[in-house]
Amino acid sequence: MSFISFILVGCPSDEFLGKESLCVENHSGEEIYFWFSYNFTNYHYPDTILPIHKPFEIRGAGSGDCVGNSVGQNPYWQTVFSQLPADKFTVYFFETYPETQEDWEELKNNMKESVYRKDVTFEELKMNNYTISYP
């Protein structure tokens, strides 16, 4: 039981969404999927090429939803941004979920049509209450 309690305490709660935990907010009329690299030295602006292998953690957000993530909290955000190659945090958005490696390769091959990317500075992230909006 204590293991389950630890997991619940470790997850971001609605209390933190829009404060210092990252929230990806979907303003489109459709469900969207998004991914960002936890290896902060790779796949963030200006390195905007998706990885060869399909990432394990691709998240979804329904229309109007704000999906939280505990990637950073102050002062941890300063540590994240200090590792980024050009001081911009990159989130990749997809309209369809890539189920297989082949789906992932198709996204990679059609990035201009299939992938929307948003790059934000630390100042922009703070100004937007740690929320990155799609589109």
C-alpha positions in Angstrom: 0.0 0.0 0.0 2.8 2.4 0.8 4.3 1.8 -2.7 1.0 2.9 -4.3 0.9 6.0 -2.1 4.4 6.9 -3.2 3.3 6.7 -6.8 0.3 8.9 -6.2 2.4 11.5 -4.4 5.0 11.4 -7.1 2.5 12.1 -10.0 1.7 15.7 -10.9 -1.6 16.8 -9.6 -4.1 19.4 -10.9 -2.8 21.6 -8.1 0.5 22.0 -9.9 -0.8 22.2 -13.5 -0.1 25.6 -15.0 2.3 26.5 -12.2 5.8 25.1 -12.4 5.0 21.6 -13.8 4.7 21.5 -17.6 1.2 21.5 -19.0 0.5 20.8 -22.7 -2.9 22.4 -23.6 -4.8 21.3 -26.6 -6.8 24.2 -28.3 -7.7 22.1 -31.4 -11.0 20.4 -32.0 -9.3 17.0 -32.1 -7.2 14.7 -29.9 -3.5 15.4 -30.4 -0.3 13.5 -29.4 2.9 15.0 -28.3 6.5 14.1 -27.4 9.6 15.9 -26.1 13.0 14.5 -25.3 14.1 14.0 -21.7 17.6 13.9 -23.1 17.8 17.7 -23.1 20.9 17.9 -25.2 19.2 16.1 -28.1 16.0 16.7 -30.2 15.5 20.3 -28.9 16.0 23.3 -31.1 18.1 23.6 -33.3 18.3 19.8 -33.4 14.8 19.3 -34.8 15.1 15.9 -36.4 13.0 13.2 -34.7 14.9 10.2 -33.3 15.3 7.1 -35.4 13.5 4.8 -33.0 9.9 5.6 -31.9 10.0 7.1 -28.4 8.5 5.1 -25.6 6.5 8.0 -24.1 4.2 9.7 -26.5 1.3 11.4 -24.7 -2.1 12.3 -25.8 -4.4 15.3 -25.0 -8.1 15.5 -25.9 -9.7 18.7 -27.2 -9.6 21.3 -24.5 -7.4 19.2 -22.2 -4.3 20.3 -20.4 -2.0 17.3 -19.8 0.5 17.7 -17.0 4.0 16.5 -16.8 6.5 16.8 -13.9 9.5 17.4 -16.2 10.5 20.4 -14.2 9.8 22.6 -11.3 11.7 25.7 -10.3 14.7 25.6 -9.8 14.8 22.4 -11.9 13.7 24.3 -15.0 16.9 26.3 -14.9 18.8 23.0 -15.0 16.7 21.8 -17.9 17.3 25.0 -19.9 21.0 25.0 -19.1 21.3 21.7 -20.9 19.4 22.7 -24.1 21.6 23.5 -27.0 19.9 26.8 -27.9 17.9 27.7 -24.8 14.7 26.5 -26.4 12.5 23.6 -25.1 10.9 21.7 -28.1 7.6 19.8 -28.1 6.6 17.8 -31.2 2.9 17.4 -31.9 1.2 14.8 -34.1 -2.4 14.4 -35.2 -2.2 10.6 -35.3 -0.6 8.3 -32.8 2.3 6.3 -34.3 1.5 2.7 -33.2 4.5 1.1 -34.8 8.0 1.9 -35.9 6.8 2.0 -39.4 4.2 4.7 -38.4 7.0 6.6 -36.7 9.2 6.4 -39.9 6.2 7.7 -41.9 5.9 10.7 -39.5 9.7 11.4 -39.8 9.5 11.2 -43.6 6.6 13.6 -43.8 7.5 16.0 -41.0 6.4 19.2 -42.9 2.9 17.7 -43.3 2.6 15.5 -40.2 4.5 17.1 -37.4 3.9 20.5 -35.7 6.8 21.7 -33.5 6.8 24.4 -30.8 10.0 25.8 -29.4 9.8 27.9 -26.2 12.3 29.8 -24.1 12.4 29.7 -20.4 11.0 33.3 -20.3 8.1 32.3 -22.6 7.3 29.2 -20.5 7.2 31.3 -17.3 5.0 34.0 -19.0 2.6 31.3 -20.1 2.4 29.8 -16.6 4.4 26.7 -17.7 1.8 25.9 -20.3 2.6 25.0 -24.0 -0.4 25.4 -26.2 -1.3 23.5 -29.4 -1.6 24.9 -32.0 
